[in-house]
Structure formats: C-alpha cells, structure tokens
Amino acid sequence: MPASPPFLNLVVIRSPDIDRAVLFYQNLGLQFTKHAHGSGPEHYSCEVDGLVFEIYPLRPTDAPTSAARLGFVVEQVDSLLKAFVELGAEIVSPPKDSPWGRRAVVRDLDGHSIELVEVPTGGGSDG
C-alpha cells in the first residue's frame, strides 16, 4: 500500500461545443487556455491547485461524460445560479442551506450535473 493516498489531478469532460461549454465554466472564475497535443483535437484546459480540468470535443465515437457529477466550492451560490440560468442551464436542486453550506445543483448546457456549495465563512472571532 502506498505511503500516502493518491490525489485527483485530472478531470476531462466532453462537449459537442467546447466554446459554448467553456463560457459556462468561466462563470465560476476558471481561466482556460486552448490546447492541442500532437495530432489530438483542440480542447480547453484549466489548472487550479494541481488539478487540471479539461473540456474536449465530443466526437460521434465518444461516450458522453454527462453521467458524472462535478462539484465546486464557490463564493456565492445564488448569484452564480442566476448567471447559469441566463446562459440556459437547468436548475436541478434550488439553493438551500445544508450542513455543508448553501448548496444548489445545476445542469450545464451539455447535461453535466454541477454541484455548487457556498461554505460559510464563520464570521466569528477567535477569542
């Protein structure tokens, strides 16, 4: 058994329209660059704290990735949800306070379920 557990360093989703998909995820504050490796397809890539998040084109021979659920900790669930709905996203679970913070689930423009969690900041003093 390894001395330390592995950590997730890559998530790839597929979209029939990567330019449209990247606009959705940029609302989270993610910054993408367009890449192509060798003879591979152009795709978008974003790296945050050692995790690479990529959006590849969905080709007819590819299996869709929309069965996966992605989760993001965000600063303001309600305002993000409003922006996503304006882009055409579907609300799966409206904003609601939970033990983990304020939480909502939205379906992106390609059908991926995206969980948004706004973690309480605590706001109390240390003394």
DSSP file (Angstrom, degrees, kcal/mol; ACC not computed):
  #  RESIDUE AA STRUCTURE BP1 BP2  ACC     N-H-->O    O-->H-N    N-H-->O    O-->H-N    TCO  KAPPA ALPHA  PHI   PSI    X-CA   Y-CA   Z-CA
    1    1 A M              0   0    0      0, 0.0     0, 0.0     0, 0.0     0, 0.0   0.000 360.0 360.0 360.0 137.4    0.0    0.0    0.0
    2    2 A P        -     0   0    0      0, 0.0     0, 0.0     0, 0.0     0, 0.0  -0.234 360.0-123.0 -63.0 153.0    1.3    3.5   -0.9
    3    3 A A  S    S+     0   0    0      1,-0.1     0, 0.0     2,-0.0     0, 0.0   0.849  97.6  24.5 -65.4 -35.2    2.6    5.7    2.0
    4    4 A S  S    S-     0   0    0      0, 0.0    -1,-0.1     0, 0.0     0, 0.0  -0.969  92.2-105.4-130.6 148.8    0.2    8.5    1.0
    5    5 A P        -     0   0    0      0, 0.0    -2,-0.0     0, 0.0     2,-0.0  -0.312  41.2-103.1 -69.2 154.4   -3.1    8.2   -0.8
    6    6 A P        -     0   0    0      0, 0.0     2,-0.4     0, 0.0     0, 0.0  -0.312  32.7-141.7 -69.4 160.5   -3.3    9.4   -4.4
    7    7 A F        -     0   0    0     -2,-0.0     2,-0.3     0, 0.0     0, 0.0  -0.949  22.0-104.0-124.4 150.5   -4.9   12.8   -5.2
    8    8 A L        +     0   0    0     -2,-0.4     3,-0.1     1,-0.1     0, 0.0  -0.542  44.4 161.9 -71.9 126.3   -7.1   13.7   -8.1
    9    9 A N        +     0   0    0     -2,-0.3    43,-2.5     1,-0.3     2,-0.3   0.435  56.5  44.5-126.1  -2.3   -5.1   15.7  -10.7
   10   10 A L  E     +a   52   0A   0     41,-0.2     2,-0.4     2,-0.0    -1,-0.3  -0.971  46.7 174.5-149.8 130.6   -7.2   15.5  -13.9
   11   11 A V  E     -a   53   0A   0     41,-2.6    43,-2.9    -2,-0.3     2,-0.5  -0.996  11.9-173.0-131.0 128.2  -10.9   15.8  -14.8
   12   12 A V  E     -a   54   0A   0     -2,-0.4     2,-0.3    41,-0.2    43,-0.2  -0.984   3.4-179.6-123.6 127.0  -11.9   15.7  -18.5
   13   13 A I  E     -a   55   0A   0     41,-2.5    43,-2.8    -2,-0.5     2,-0.4  -0.846  18.7-134.8-116.6 162.2  -15.4   16.3  -19.8
   14   14 A R  E     -a   56   0A   0     -2,-0.3    51,-0.3    41,-0.2    44,-0.0  -0.913  20.1-179.5-120.2 145.8  -16.7   16.2  -23.3
   15   15 A S  E     -a   57   0A   0     41,-2.4    43,-2.3    -2,-0.4     3,-0.4  -0.999  33.9-138.3-142.1 141.1  -18.9   18.7  -25.1
   16   16 A P  S    S+     0   0    0      0, 0.0     2,-0.3     0, 0.0    -1,-0.1   0.687 109.1  33.4 -69.8 -15.4  -20.3   18.9  -28.7
   17   17 A D     >  +     0   0    0     39,-0.1     4,-2.4     1,-0.1     3,-0.3  -0.756  68.2 179.3-140.4  89.8  -19.5   22.7  -28.5
   18   18 A I  H  > S+     0   0    0     -3,-0.4     4,-2.4    -2,-0.3     5,-0.2   0.811  82.3  57.1 -66.0 -29.7  -16.3   23.3  -26.4
   19   19 A D  H  > S+     0   0    0      2,-0.2     4,-1.1     1,-0.2    -1,-0.2   0.899 110.8  43.2 -68.0 -38.9  -16.5   27.1  -27.0
   20   20 A R  H  > S+     0   0    0     -3,-0.3     4,-1.2     2,-0.2    -2,-0.2   0.905 113.9  52.1 -68.8 -42.4  -20.0   27.2  -25.5
   21   21 A A  H  X S+     0   0    0     -4,-2.4     4,-1.7     1,-0.2     3,-0.4   0.896 104.6  54.9 -62.9 -41.0  -19.1   24.9  -22.7
   22   22 A V  H  X S+     0   0    0     -4,-2.4     4,-2.0     1,-0.2    -1,-0.2   0.855 101.4  59.1 -64.7 -33.4  -16.1   27.0  -21.7
   23   23 A L  H  X S+     0   0    0     -4,-1.1     4,-0.8     1,-0.2    -1,-0.2   0.887 104.3  52.0 -60.1 -38.8  -18.3   30.1  -21.3
   24   24 A F  H >< S+     0   0    0     -4,-1.2     3,-0.9    -3,-0.4     4,-0.3   0.952 112.8  42.6 -60.9 -51.1  -20.3   28.2  -18.7
   25   25 A Y  H ><>S+     0   0    0     -4,-1.7     3,-1.2     1,-0.3     5,-1.1   0.731 102.5  66.9 -74.8 -22.5  -17.3   27.2  -16.6
   26   26 A Q  H ><5S+     0   0    0     -4,-2.0     3,-1.7     1,-0.2    -1,-0.3   0.777  88.0  69.7 -65.8 -24.9  -15.7   30.7  -16.9
   27   27 A N  T <<5S+     0   0    0     -3,-0.9    -1,-0.2    -4,-0.8    -2,-0.2   0.742  92.1  59.1 -62.7 -22.1  -18.6   32.0  -14.8
   28   28 A L  T < 5S-     0   0    0     -3,-1.2    -1,-0.3    -4,-0.3    -2,-0.2   0.586 126.3-103.5 -78.9 -10.4  -17.0   30.0  -11.9
   29   29 A G  T < 5S+     0   0    0     -3,-1.7     2,-0.2     1,-0.3    -3,-0.2   0.472  73.2 146.8  97.7   4.6  -13.9   32.1  -12.3
   30   30 A L      < -     0   0    0     -5,-1.1     2,-0.5    -8,-0.1    -1,-0.3  -0.530  38.6-146.6 -75.1 140.9  -11.9   29.4  -14.1
   31   31 A Q        -     0   0    0     -2,-0.2    16,-0.4    16,-0.1     2,-0.3  -0.946  18.0-167.5-113.7 122.4   -9.5   30.6  -16.7
   32   32 A F        -     0   0    0     -2,-0.5     2,-0.3    14,-0.1    14,-0.2  -0.738  12.3-160.7-109.5 152.6   -8.9   28.3  -19.7
   33   33 A T  E     -B   45   0A   0     12,-2.2    12,-2.4    -2,-0.3     2,-0.4  -0.959  27.4-116.4-124.7 150.5   -6.4   28.2  -22.5
   34   34 A K  E     +B   44   0A   0     -2,-0.3     2,-0.3    10,-0.2    10,-0.2  -0.719  40.7 176.0 -88.2 134.6   -6.9   26.3  -25.7
   35   35 A H  E     -B   43   0A   0      8,-3.2     8,-2.5    -2,-0.4     2,-0.3  -0.884  22.6-170.9-132.9 161.4   -4.5   23.4  -26.4
   36   36 A A        -     0   0    0     -2,-0.3     2,-0.6     6,-0.2     6,-0.2  -0.901  14.7-151.3-150.7 130.2   -3.8   20.7  -28.9
   37   37 A H    >   -     0   0    0      4,-0.4     3,-2.8    -2,-0.3     2,-0.1  -0.906  59.9 -53.2-106.4 117.9   -1.4   17.9  -28.2
   38   38 A G  T 3  S-     0   0    0     -2,-0.6     0, 0.0     1,-0.3     0, 0.0  -0.331 122.4 -17.9  56.9-125.5    0.3   16.4  -31.3
   39   39 A S  T 3  S+     0   0    0     -2,-0.1    -1,-0.3    -3,-0.0     0, 0.0   0.275 110.2 118.9 -95.8  10.7   -2.5   15.4  -33.7
   40   40 A G  S <  S-     0   0    0     -3,-2.8     3,-0.1     1,-0.1     2,-0.0  -0.181  72.3 -84.4 -71.7 169.3   -5.1   15.4  -31.0
   41   41 A P        -     0   0    0      0, 0.0    -4,-0.4     0, 0.0     2,-0.1  -0.328  45.1 -98.2 -74.5 154.4   -8.2   17.7  -31.0
   42   42 A E        +     0   0    0     -6,-0.2     2,-0.3    -8,-0.1    -6,-0.2  -0.486  55.4 163.7 -65.3 141.9   -8.2   21.3  -29.8
   43   43 A H  E     -B   35   0A   0     -8,-2.5    -8,-3.2    -2,-0.1     2,-0.4  -0.942  36.8-104.9-152.2 169.1   -9.6   21.5  -26.3
   44   44 A Y  E     -BC  34  55A   0     11,-2.3    11,-2.4    -2,-0.3     2,-0.4  -0.824  32.1-170.0-103.4 144.7   -9.7   23.8  -23.3
   45   45 A S  E     +BC  33  54A   0    -12,-2.4   -12,-2.2    -2,-0.4     2,-0.4  -0.993   9.3 179.6-137.6 141.6   -7.6   23.4  -20.2
   46   46 A C  E     - C   0  53A   0      7,-1.9     7,-3.3    -2,-0.4     2,-0.5  -0.998  10.5-158.4-139.8 135.8   -7.5   25.0  -16.8
   47   47 A E  E     + C   0  52A   0    -16,-0.4     2,-0.4    -2,-0.4     5,-0.2  -0.974  14.7 170.2-120.7 128.4   -5.2   24.2  -13.8
   48   48 A V  E >  S- C   0  51A   0      3,-2.5     3,-2.1    -2,-0.5    -2,-0.0  -0.972  71.4 -23.1-136.9 119.6   -6.1   25.1  -10.3
   49   49 A D  T 3  S-     0   0    0     -2,-0.4     3,-0.1     1,-0.3    -1,-0.1   0.858 128.1 -45.4  50.1  44.1   -4.1   23.9   -7.3
   50   50 A G  T 3  S+     0   0    0      1,-0.2     2,-0.5   -41,-0.0    -1,-0.3   0.410 114.4 114.7  84.9  -3.4   -2.6   20.9   -9.1
   51   51 A L  E <   - C   0  48A   0     -3,-2.1    -3,-2.5   -41,-0.0     2,-0.6  -0.896  52.5-154.2-103.3 126.2   -5.9   19.8  -10.7
   52   52 A V  E     -aC  10  47A   0    -43,-2.5   -41,-2.6    -2,-0.5     2,-0.5  -0.883   8.3-167.9 -99.4 124.8   -6.2   20.0  -14.5
   53   53 A F  E     -aC  11  46A   0     -7,-3.3    -7,-1.9    -2,-0.6     2,-0.3  -0.965  12.0-175.6-114.1 121.9   -9.8   20.5  -15.7
   54   54 A E  E     -aC  12  45A   0    -43,-2.9   -41,-2.5    -2,-0.5     2,-0.5  -0.912  22.2-154.4-125.7 147.7  -10.2   20.0  -19.5
   55   55 A I  E     -aC  13  44A   0    -11,-2.4   -11,-2.3    -2,-0.3   -41,-0.2  -0.963  22.1-176.9-119.9 111.5  -13.1   20.3  -21.9
   56   56 A Y  E     -a   14   0A   0    -43,-2.8   -41,-2.4    -2,-0.5   -13,-0.1  -0.715  33.7 -95.4-104.5 155.0  -12.6   18.1  -25.0
   57   57 A P  E     -a   15   0A   0      0, 0.0     2,-0.8     0, 0.0    -1,-0.1  -0.451  34.4-124.4 -68.1 142.9  -14.9   17.9  -28.1
   58   58 A L        -     0   0    0    -43,-2.3   -44,-0.0    -2,-0.1   -40,-0.0  -0.808  30.3-162.9 -88.5 111.8  -17.5   15.1  -28.0
   59   59 A R    >   -     0   0    0     -2,-0.8     3,-1.9     4,-0.1   -45,-0.0  -0.565  33.2-105.6 -91.3 159.8  -16.9   13.1  -31.2
   60   60 A P  T 3  S+     0   0    0      0, 0.0    -1,-0.1     0, 0.0    -2,-0.0   0.781 121.5  50.5 -56.3 -27.5  -19.5   10.7  -32.5
   61   61 A T  T 3  S+     0   0    0      2,-0.1     2,-0.2     0, 0.0    -3,-0.0   0.534  93.7  96.2 -89.0  -5.9  -17.5    7.7  -31.3
   62   62 A D  S <  S-     0   0    0     -3,-1.9    -4,-0.0     1,-0.0     3,-0.0  -0.558  75.5-123.0 -86.2 147.3  -17.0    9.0  -27.8
   63   63 A A        -     0   0    0     -2,-0.2    -4,-0.1     1,-0.1    -2,-0.1  -0.706  37.9-108.6 -79.7 138.0  -19.2    8.1  -24.8
   64   64 A P        -     0   0    0      0, 0.0     3,-0.3     0, 0.0    -1,-0.1  -0.319  16.6-150.0 -65.0 152.7  -20.7   11.2  -23.2
   65   65 A T    >   +     0   0    0    -51,-0.3     3,-1.9     1,-0.2    46,-0.0   0.293  67.7 108.0-101.8   7.4  -19.4   12.3  -19.8
   66   66 A S  T 3   +     0   0    0      1,-0.3    47,-0.5    44,-0.1    -1,-0.2   0.562  62.6  72.2 -69.6  -8.0  -22.7   13.8  -18.7
   67   67 A A  T 3  S+     0   0    0     -3,-0.3    -1,-0.3    45,-0.1     2,-0.2   0.680  82.5  89.1 -77.4 -16.5  -23.3   11.0  -16.1
   68   68 A A  S <  S-     0   0    0     -3,-1.9    45,-0.9     1,-0.0     2,-0.5  -0.537  71.5-141.5 -80.5 147.0  -20.6   12.4  -13.9
   69   69 A R  E     -d  113   0B   0     -2,-0.2     2,-0.4    43,-0.1    45,-0.2  -0.931  13.2-159.8-107.5 132.1  -21.3   15.0  -11.3
   70   70 A L  E     -d  114   0B   0     43,-2.6    45,-3.3    -2,-0.5     2,-0.4  -0.850   4.2-157.1-107.6 146.8  -18.8   17.8  -10.7
   71   71 A G  E     -d  115   0B   0     -2,-0.4     2,-0.4    43,-0.2    45,-0.2  -0.982   8.9-175.6-128.6 139.2  -18.7   19.8   -7.5
   72   72 A F  E     -d  116   0B   0     43,-2.9    45,-2.3    -2,-0.4     2,-0.5  -0.996  23.1-137.4-132.7 135.3  -17.3   23.3   -6.9
   73   73 A V  E     +d  117   0B   0     -2,-0.4     2,-0.3    43,-0.2    45,-0.2  -0.822  38.4 179.3 -85.6 127.0  -16.9   25.4   -3.8
   74   74 A V        -     0   0    0     43,-2.6    45,-0.5    -2,-0.5     3,-0.2  -0.802  38.6-124.0-129.8 166.6  -17.9   28.9   -4.8
   75   75 A E  S    S+     0   0    0     -2,-0.3     2,-0.4     1,-0.3    -1,-0.1   0.879  99.5  17.9 -80.0 -39.6  -18.3   32.3   -3.1
   76   76 A Q     >  -     0   0    0      1,-0.1     4,-1.7    41,-0.1    -1,-0.3  -0.852  57.5-176.5-141.4 101.6  -21.9   33.0   -3.9
   77   77 A V  H  > S+     0   0    0     -2,-0.4     4,-2.7    -3,-0.2     5,-0.2   0.929  84.3  52.6 -60.9 -48.0  -24.3   30.2   -5.0
   78   78 A D  H  > S+     0   0    0      1,-0.2     4,-1.9     2,-0.2    -1,-0.2   0.904 111.0  44.1 -62.3 -44.7  -27.3   32.4   -5.6
   79   79 A S  H  > S+     0   0    0      2,-0.2     4,-1.9     1,-0.2    -1,-0.2   0.882 114.8  49.8 -70.0 -36.3  -25.6   34.9   -8.0
   80   80 A L  H  X S+     0   0    0     -4,-1.7     4,-2.6     2,-0.2    -2,-0.2   0.916 108.5  52.8 -65.0 -42.4  -23.8   32.1   -9.9
   81   81 A L  H  X S+     0   0    0     -4,-2.7     4,-2.4     1,-0.2    -2,-0.2   0.906 107.5  51.9 -60.4 -41.6  -27.0   30.2  -10.3
   82   82 A K  H  X S+     0   0    0     -4,-1.9     4,-2.0    -5,-0.2    -1,-0.2   0.924 110.6  48.0 -60.7 -44.9  -28.7   33.3  -11.8
   83   83 A A  H  X S+     0   0    0     -4,-1.9     4,-1.1     1,-0.2    -2,-0.2   0.892 111.4  50.5 -63.5 -39.9  -25.9   33.7  -14.3
   84   84 A F  H  X>S+     0   0    0     -4,-2.6     5,-2.5     1,-0.2     4,-0.6   0.903 108.9  50.7 -65.9 -41.0  -26.0   30.0  -15.3
   85   85 A V  H ><5S+     0   0    0     -4,-2.4     3,-1.1     1,-0.2    -1,-0.2   0.889 106.0  56.1 -63.8 -38.7  -29.8   30.1  -15.8
   86   86 A E  H 3<5S+     0   0    0     -4,-2.0    -1,-0.2     1,-0.3    -2,-0.2   0.802 105.1  53.2 -62.9 -27.9  -29.3   33.2  -18.0
   87   87 A L  H 3<5S-     0   0    0     -4,-1.1    -1,-0.3    -3,-0.4    -2,-0.2   0.621 130.2 -96.6 -79.3 -13.5  -26.9   31.0  -20.1
   88   88 A G  T <<5S+     0   0    0     -3,-1.1    -3,-0.2    -4,-0.6    -2,-0.1   0.518  73.4 147.8 110.1   8.5  -29.6   28.4  -20.5
   89   89 A A      < -     0   0    0     -5,-2.5     2,-0.4    -6,-0.1    -1,-0.3  -0.346  43.6-123.9 -73.8 158.5  -28.7   26.0  -17.7
   90   90 A E  E     -E  107   0B   0     17,-1.7    17,-3.4    18,-0.2     2,-0.5  -0.874  13.9-128.8-106.4 133.8  -31.3   24.0  -15.8
   91   91 A I  E     +E  106   0B   0     -2,-0.4    15,-0.3    15,-0.2   -10,-0.0  -0.717  27.2 174.7 -80.2 123.7  -31.7   24.1  -12.1
   92   92 A V  E    S+     0   0B   0     13,-2.5    14,-0.2    -2,-0.5    -1,-0.2   0.826  77.3  12.5 -93.2 -43.3  -31.8   20.6  -10.7
   93   93 A S  E    S-E  105   0B   0     12,-2.3    12,-2.2     3,-0.0    -1,-0.3  -0.958  84.3-131.6-137.8 115.0  -31.9   21.5   -7.0
   94   94 A P  E     -     0   0B   0      0, 0.0     9,-0.1     0, 0.0   -16,-0.0  -0.151  45.3 -71.9 -65.2 162.7  -32.6   25.1   -6.0
   95   95 A P  E     +     0   0B   0      0, 0.0     2,-0.3     0, 0.0     9,-0.2  -0.263  64.2 162.2 -57.8 136.4  -30.3   26.8   -3.4
   96   96 A K  E     -E  103   0B   0      7,-1.9     7,-2.9    -3,-0.1     2,-0.2  -0.980  41.3-108.9-156.0 141.9  -30.8   25.6    0.1
   97   97 A D  E     +E  102   0B   0     -2,-0.3     5,-0.2     5,-0.2     0, 0.0  -0.558  44.9 169.2 -73.9 138.7  -28.8   25.7    3.3
   98   98 A S  E >   -E  101   0B   0      3,-1.2     3,-1.4    -2,-0.2    -2,-0.0  -0.840  52.9 -90.3-139.5 173.6  -27.3   22.3    4.3
   99   99 A P  T 3  S+     0   0    0      0, 0.0     3,-0.1     0, 0.0    -2,-0.0   0.732 128.1  50.4 -60.7 -20.3  -24.8   21.0    6.8
  100  100 A W  T 3  S-     0   0    0      1,-0.4     2,-0.2    19,-0.1    -3,-0.0   0.517 125.6 -90.6 -94.2  -7.0  -22.1   21.6    4.2
  101  101 A G  E <  S-E   98   0B   0     -3,-1.4    -3,-1.2    18,-0.2    -1,-0.4  -0.765  73.6 -22.8 124.9-174.0  -23.1   25.2    3.4
  102  102 A R  E    S-EF  97 118B   0     16,-1.9    16,-3.3    -2,-0.2     2,-0.4  -0.579  74.6-172.5 -72.4 130.7  -25.5   26.7    0.9
  103  103 A R  E     +EF  96 117B   0     -7,-2.9    -7,-1.9    -2,-0.3     2,-0.3  -0.954  19.9 164.4-135.8 143.9  -25.9   24.2   -1.9
  104  104 A A  E     - F   0 116B   0     12,-2.1    12,-3.2    -2,-0.4     2,-0.4  -0.975  21.9-143.3-149.2 157.8  -27.5   24.0   -5.3
  105  105 A V  E     +EF  93 115B   0    -12,-2.2   -13,-2.5    -2,-0.3   -12,-2.3  -0.995  19.3 179.4-127.0 133.0  -27.3   21.7   -8.3
  106  106 A V  E     -EF  91 114B   0      8,-2.5     8,-3.5    -2,-0.4     2,-0.6  -0.931  26.0-129.4-127.8 151.3  -27.5   22.9  -11.9
  107  107 A R  E     -EF  90 113B   0    -17,-3.4   -17,-1.7    -2,-0.3     6,-0.2  -0.910  28.3-135.3-101.8 123.4  -27.2   21.0  -15.2
  108  108 A D    >   -     0   0    0      4,-2.8     3,-1.7    -2,-0.6   -18,-0.2  -0.030  36.7 -86.4 -68.4-179.1  -24.7   22.6  -17.6
  109  109 A L  T 3  S+     0   0    0      1,-0.3    -1,-0.1     2,-0.1   -88,-0.1   0.594 129.8  47.6 -70.2 -10.7  -25.5   23.1  -21.2
  110  110 A D  T 3  S-     0   0    0      2,-0.1    -1,-0.3   -89,-0.1   -44,-0.1   0.324 123.9 -97.5-109.7   4.4  -24.3   19.6  -22.1
  111  111 A G  S <  S+     0   0    0     -3,-1.7     2,-0.3     1,-0.3    -2,-0.1   0.480  72.9 144.2  96.2   2.7  -26.2   17.8  -19.3
  112  112 A H        -     0   0    0      1,-0.1    -4,-2.8   -43,-0.0     2,-0.5  -0.581  50.9-125.6 -73.1 134.8  -23.4   17.5  -16.6
  113  113 A S  E     -dF  69 107B   0    -45,-0.9   -43,-2.6   -47,-0.5     2,-0.5  -0.721  26.8-164.8 -81.1 127.0  -24.7   17.9  -13.1
  114  114 A I  E     -dF  70 106B   0     -8,-3.5    -8,-2.5    -2,-0.5     2,-0.5  -0.958   5.7-155.2-119.4 116.1  -22.8   20.6  -11.3
  115  115 A E  E     -dF  71 105B   0    -45,-3.3   -43,-2.9    -2,-0.5     2,-0.5  -0.791   8.7-163.8 -91.6 128.4  -23.0   20.9   -7.5
  116  116 A L  E     -dF  72 104B   0    -12,-3.2   -12,-2.1    -2,-0.5     2,-0.5  -0.953   6.6-174.7-113.5 127.9  -22.3   24.4   -6.2
  117  117 A V  E     -dF  73 103B   0    -45,-2.3   -43,-2.6    -2,-0.5     2,-0.7  -0.987  14.3-159.9-128.0 126.5  -21.5   24.8   -2.5
  118  118 A E  E     - F   0 102B   0    -16,-3.3   -16,-1.9    -2,-0.5   -43,-0.1  -0.905  20.3-148.1-102.5 106.6  -21.0   28.1   -0.7
  119  119 A V        -     0   0    0     -2,-0.7   -18,-0.2   -45,-0.5   -19,-0.1  -0.589  22.2-110.1 -79.4 130.2  -19.1   27.3    2.5
  120  120 A P        -     0   0    0      0, 0.0    -1,-0.1     0, 0.0     3,-0.0  -0.305  18.4-141.4 -58.2 142.1  -19.9   29.5    5.5
  121  121 A T        -     0   0    0      1,-0.1     2,-1.0    -3,-0.0     3,-0.1   0.584  26.8-129.4 -84.2  -9.8  -17.0   31.8    6.3
  122  122 A G        -     0   0    0      1,-0.2    -1,-0.1     3,-0.0     3,-0.1  -0.348  22.6-163.3  92.7 -55.0  -17.5   31.6   10.1
  123  123 A G        +     0   0    0     -2,-1.0    -1,-0.2     1,-0.1     2,-0.1   0.359  47.9 117.3  59.9  -7.7  -17.5   35.3   10.7
  124  124 A G        -     0   0    0      1,-0.1     2,-0.2    -3,-0.1    -1,-0.1  -0.360  67.8-103.9 -87.0 170.4  -16.9   34.8   14.4
  125  125 A S        -     0   0    0      1,-0.1    -1,-0.1    -3,-0.1    -3,-0.0  -0.538  15.7-130.5 -90.3 161.2  -13.9   35.9   16.4
  126  126 A D              0   0    0      1,-0.2    -1,-0.1    -2,-0.2    -2,-0.0   0.529 360.0 360.0 -85.3  -6.6  -11.1   33.6   17.6
  127  127 A G              0   0    0      0, 0.0    -1,-0.2     0, 0.0    -3,-0.0   0.434 360.0 360.0-102.8 360.0  -11.3   35.0   21.2
